[in-house]
């Protein structure tokens, strides 16, 4: 049993109080508590408190501190339940305290994984060029369930996915000069796949956006690559030289007929 001898307000935080106690050997600092805990347990000078009551006070105060810590974390942006859990764990809160904090946050609607997922998809849709595949993986990393993820992805319907893919492809097409039409298409399709777009969306986008350069631009690109390849293969001659050149230029996506025409014309700096 301990006797509360004094309660003072903390200098740097007026919402917390220092409680001094006497176990029979004189006054000493006992613990600190939040205003809500002080009121809940009716702590005051002259009150006697036993070990079990003190444990309850300290446990509830730890929950209150964790709750306030989580609220500050949530003040910057919405968070998933997993993000809050990981944050509190990083700050060395015990698992039972973390679970109680999360329970209270959900009761006050500060945590809602379904709403978080919907807002996350909307934000990614409006501020990035990512497709649903990547967005879904990001939601999994944030601990969002498959059900909430599936529901949230409805915020990014098929038509808008195609529109986003078209916009990305058109932008990349203008940046992909000096390569063959086939290589440009393959390169952009791979980029879209990496961004999480499905083949269905990519093919639909490619039916709309013009990725083809003119025949003149294609021939200029071919000549550029042919001259570069020639410097590598000029040590060969005859059929061996032509086969090396054909193989290299075909791997770059240029049509066989255009390659043959160039090699027959002798336009490379051979």
Secondary structure by P-SEA (a helix, b strand, c coil): cccccccccccccccbbbbbbbccccccccccccaaaaaaacccccccccaaaaaaaaaaaaaaaaaaaaaaaaccccccaaaaaaaaaaacccaaaaaaaaaaaaaaccccaaaaaaaaaaaaaccccccaaaaaaaaaaacccaaaaaaaaccccaaaaaaaaaaaaaaaaaacccccaaaaaaaaaaaaaaacccaaaaaaaaacccccccaaaaaaaaaaaaaaaaaaccccccaaaaaaaaaaaaaacccaaaaaaaaaaccccc
